Amino acid sequence: MIYVENKDLVIPGQILADDEYYSGRGTFKENGKVCSSLIGLVSLRNKKIRVIPLKSKYVPKKGDVVIGKINDVRFSMWDVDINSPYSGILPAFEVFGREKKELNKVYDVGDVLFLRVVDVDEIKKAKLGLKGRGMGKFKGGIIVDIAPTKVPRLIGKKGSMINMIKDKTKCKIVVGQNGLVWVKGDEDMEQLTKNIIHLIEAEAHTSGLTNKIKNKLYLAIDGELPPEEEPEEEEEEFVLEKPKLQNFKEELEQEEREAQEEAAEETEEEEAEEEKEDKPNIADVIQELKRKNKSKDNTLSYGDNSNNSFILNNK
């Protein structure tokens, strides 16, 4: 049995479900009950129940893109604050290769960079790099800090939310997976974008958030609500027919079978014609028999007469 619904706000120790449910992150089991271990929102998927914390710190993972601030410049690396309890380093060779340059003339304390997590060691220290599109130092703009768990909601499905904000405010926006967001545009639009981002963070668990944000953007920028859009007609799903693979062996065998069948039919027709030619016509047979019988009768008659005449003459 489940005692909560998806996206419900729960507190530590609150009973969420019976033993038939699996305990996920942010939960624990006690006496056959699944309980919350923190303050957060319930996430249900099939029989697995998790609690997503309202506030959490970023834990670096290989491949993540992050925004970081230079804390210190050392002999062969930069120390970088990546909004995490775990430290980040940017080795000089990730920037220069084997060349030797003065590090602080490239990036100095206070510079903000867009980076990629190249590797993470056993104590969660992140090695950072700059290989990738758009990686490097930010110039100008502001940094907005949100909970890393709310980053997917800010981006939206297929980038729908973040692209809507970009299009309406005309701001450049870069989102790091560590919960830091860089925004650059007109000063008023930067502040509006910051407020919108914090609103998304606060109401990430609510439904209809995209339309709510859209209305706020239009009211703030245009002074009126956006025009109502007609619901799009659902297009009939088009499914491509699975291509049929050609099997030339089967085709050849089929052609051979057809040729054999045609040859057999021709043979049968020829045999039927020959049989028809060899078979005598019944009418002709009757006529021939009549002719032969008539001829035989005539021969017997002549013989009888002859014999009779011979006998008579002898008498």
C-alpha positions in Angstrom: 0.0 0.0 0.0 1.2 3.5 -0.8 0.5 6.4 1.6 1.7 9.3 -0.6 1.3 10.5 -4.2 3.9 11.5 -6.7 5.5 14.9 -6.0 4.2 15.1 -2.5 6.3 17.0 0.0 7.6 14.7 2.8 9.7 15.0 5.9 12.3 12.7 7.5 10.8 9.6 9.1 7.5 9.9 7.3 6.0 6.5 6.2 5.7 6.4 2.5 4.7 2.9 1.6 4.5 -0.8 2.7 7.0 -3.4 2.1 5.7 -4.2 -1.4 7.5 -1.1 -2.6 11.2 -0.8 -3.2 13.3 1.7 -1.2 15.2 4.1 -3.5 17.4 7.1 -2.9 16.3 9.4 0.0 14.4 6.6 1.7 15.0 3.7 4.2 13.1 0.6 5.3 12.0 0.0 8.9 9.7 -2.7 10.2 8.5 -3.5 6.7 7.8 0.2 5.9 9.5 2.5 3.4 10.2 5.9 5.1 11.7 9.2 4.0 15.2 10.0 5.1 15.1 13.7 4.2 12.9 16.7 3.3 11.9 16.5 -0.3 9.5 15.5 -3.1 8.2 11.9 -3.7 9.2 10.3 -7.0 7.3 7.1 -7.9 8.3 4.8 -10.8 6.6 1.5 -10.9 7.2 -0.1 -7.5 10.3 2.0 -6.7 9.9 5.1 -4.4 12.5 7.8 -4.0 12.6 11.2 -2.3 14.3 14.1 -4.2 15.8 16.6 -1.8 14.6 20.2 -2.0 18.2 21.3 -1.5 21.3 19.3 -2.4 24.9 19.8 -3.3 26.4 18.8 -6.6 28.3 15.5 -6.8 30.6 15.6 -9.9 30.3 12.9 -12.5 32.5 12.2 -15.5 31.1 13.9 -18.6 29.1 16.6 -16.8 29.3 20.2 -18.0 29.7 22.7 -15.2 30.3 26.4 -14.4 33.2 27.0 -12.1 35.0 30.0 -10.5 38.8 30.1 -10.2 39.7 30.1 -6.5 43.5 29.8 -6.7 46.3 29.6 -9.2 49.1 27.1 -8.6 52.2 26.1 -10.4 50.6 23.6 -12.8 46.9 23.9 -12.2 43.9 26.1 -11.2 41.7 25.3 -8.2 38.1 25.7 -9.3 34.9 26.1 -7.1 32.3 24.0 -8.9 29.4 24.6 -6.4 30.1 21.3 -4.6 31.6 20.0 -1.4 34.2 18.4 -3.6 37.0 20.4 -5.2 37.8 20.8 -8.9 41.1 21.2 -10.6 42.0 22.4 -14.1 45.4 21.1 -15.0 47.6 23.3 -17.1 48.2 20.6 -19.7 44.4 20.5 -20.4 44.7 24.1 -21.6 48.2 24.4 -23.0 49.3 20.9 -23.8 53.0 20.7 -23.2 53.6 24.5 -23.7 54.7 26.5 -20.7 52.8 29.7 -19.9 52.1 31.8 -16.9 48.8 30.5 -15.7 47.5 33.7 -14.2 47.9 35.5 -17.5 45.3 33.1 -19.0 42.8 32.6 -16.1 43.1 34.4 -12.8 41.3 34.3 -9.5 37.6 35.3 -9.9 37.3 34.2 -13.5 34.2 32.1 -14.3 34.6 29.3 -16.8 32.4 26.8 -18.6 34.1 23.4 -18.2 33.7 19.6 -18.6 34.4 17.0 -15.9 37.1 14.8 -17.5 37.5 12.4 -14.6 36.6 11.9 -10.9 38.9 10.1 -8.5 38.1 8.0 -5.5 37.6 11.0 -3.2 35.3 12.7 -5.7 37.9 15.3 -6.7 37.0 16.4 -10.2 39.6 16.9 -13.0 38.3 19.5 -15.4 38.9 20.3 -19.1 38.0 22.7 -21.8 37.5 20.5 -24.8 34.1 20.9 -26.2 31.9 23.5 -27.9 31.5 26.8 -26.1 34.0 25.8 -23.3 36.1 28.6 -21.9 35.9 31.9 -20.0 32.7 33.9 -19.6 32.8 37.6 -20.2 30.3 39.8 -18.4 26.8 38.6 -17.4 25.5 37.3 -14.0 25.6 33.9 -12.3 22.3 32.5 -10.9 22.5 29.6 -8.3 19.8 27.0 -8.1 19.6 23.5 -6.7 21.3 21.0 -9.1 18.2 18.7 -8.8 16.1 21.5 -10.5 18.3 21.8 -13.5 16.3 19.4 -15.7 13.1 21.4 -14.9 14.8 24.6 -15.9 15.9 23.1 -19.2 12.6 21.4 -19.9 11.6 18.6 -22.3 13.9 18.8 -25.3 15.0 22.3 -24.1 11.5 23.8 -24.3 11.6 25.9 -21.1 15.1 27.3 -21.5 14.6 28.1 -25.2 11.4 29.9 -24.4 13.2 32.1 -21.9 16.0 32.8 -24.3 13.7 33.7 -27.2 11.6 36.1 -25.1 14.4 37.8 -23.1 17.0 37.7 -25.9 19.5 36.7 -23.2 22.4 34.3 -23.7 21.9 31.5 -21.1 24.3 28.6 -20.2 23.2 26.0 -17.7 25.7 24.0 -15.7 24.7 20.6 -14.3 26.2 21.8 -11.0 23.3 24.3 -10.5 25.1 27.4 -11.8 23.5 29.4 -14.6 25.2 32.1 -16.6 23.0 34.9 -18.0 24.0 37.7 -20.3 21.8 40.4 -21.9 20.3 43.8 -21.2 20.5 44.5 -17.5 16.7 44.5 -17.1 16.4 41.2 -18.9 19.2 39.7 -16.8 17.3 40.5 -13.6 14.0 39.3 -15.1 15.6 36.0 -16.2 17.1 35.6 -12.7 13.7 36.0 -11.1 12.1 33.6 -13.6 14.9 30.9 -12.9 14.2 31.2 -9.2 10.5 30.9 -9.7 11.1 27.7 -11.7 13.3 26.4 -8.9 10.6 27.1 -6.3 7.7 25.6 -8.3 9.5 22.8 -10.1 7.1 20.2 -8.6 3.9 22.0 -9.9 2.0 21.1 -13.0 1.4 23.6 -15.8 4.6 25.5 -15.0 5.6 26.1 -18.6 2.4 28.1 -19.3 2.7 30.0 -16.1 6.3 31.0 -16.9 5.2 32.0 -20.4 2.4 34.2 -19.1 4.8 35.9 -16.7 7.4 36.6 -19.4 4.7 38.1 -21.7 3.2 40.3 -19.0 6.7 41.5 -17.9 7.9 42.3 -21.4 4.8 43.0 -23.5 2.4 44.0 -20.8 -0.2 41.5 -21.9 -0.8 37.7 -22.0 0.2 35.7 -25.0 -2.4 35.0 -27.7 -4.2 31.8 -27.2 -2.9 29.1 -29.4 -5.2 26.7 -31.2 -4.6 23.1 -30.1 -2.6 21.3 -32.7 -4.4 18.4 -34.4 -2.9 15.1 -33.6 -1.2 13.8 -36.7 -1.8 10.2 -37.6 1.3 8.3 -36.7 3.1 7.4 -39.9 5.0 4.1 -39.7 7.4 3.1 -42.4 6.8 -0.4 -43.7 9.6 -2.7 -42.8 11.8 -3.2 -45.9 11.6 -6.6 -47.4 15.0 -8.2 -47.9 15.7 -9.7 -51.3 16.5 -13.4 -51.3 18.0 -14.2 -54.7 18.3 -17.9 -54.0 14.6 -18.2 -53.5 13.9 -16.1 -56.6 16.0 -18.4 -58.7 14.4 -21.5 -57.3 11.0 -20.0 -58.0 11.9 -19.2 -61.6 13.2 -22.8 -62.0 10.0 -24.2 -60.6 7.9 -22.0 -63.0 10.0 -23.1 -66.0 9.6 -26.8 -65.0 5.8 -26.3 -64.7 5.6 -24.6 -68.1 7.7 -27.4 -69.7 5.5 -30.1 -68.1 2.4 -28.3 -69.4 3.8 -28.2 -72.9 4.8 -31.9 -72.8 1.3 -32.8 -71.7 -0.2 -30.8 -74.5 2.1 -32.4 -77.1 1.3 -35.9 -75.8 -2.4 -35.1 -75.9 -2.1 -34.0 -79.6 -0.2 -37.1 -80.5 -2.7 -39.3 -78.7 -5.4 -37.5 -80.5 -3.7 -38.1 -83.9 -3.0 -41.8 -83.2 -6.5 -42.5 -82.0 -8.8 -43.5 -85.0 -12.0 -41.8 -85.6 -14.9 -44.1 -84.7 -16.9 -43.0 -87.8 -14.0 -43.8 -90.1 -13.6 -47.2 -88.4 -17.2 -48.0 -89.0 -17.0 -47.0 -92.6 -13.9 -49.1 -93.1 -15.6 -52.1 -91.6 -18.6 -51.7 -93.8 -16.4 -51.4 -96.8 -14.5 -54.5 -95.9 -17.7 -56.5 -95.1 -19.3 -55.5 -98.4 -16.2 -56.5 -100.3 -16.3 -59.9 -98.5 -20.0 -60.5 -99.3 -19.4 -59.9 -102.9 -16.5 -62.3 -103.0 -18.5 -65.1 -101.4 -21.4 -64.5 -103.8 -19.2 -65.0 -106.8 -17.7 -68.1 -105.5 -21.1 -69.6 -104.7 -22.4 -68.9 -108.1 -19.3 -70.4 -109.7 -19.6 -73.5 -107.7 -23.3 -73.8 -108.3 -22.7 -73.3 -112.0 -20.0 -76.0 -111.9 -22.3 -78.3 -110.2 -25.2 -77.7 -112.5 -23.0 -78.2 -115.5 -21.8 -81.5 -114.1 -25.3 -82.6 -113.6 
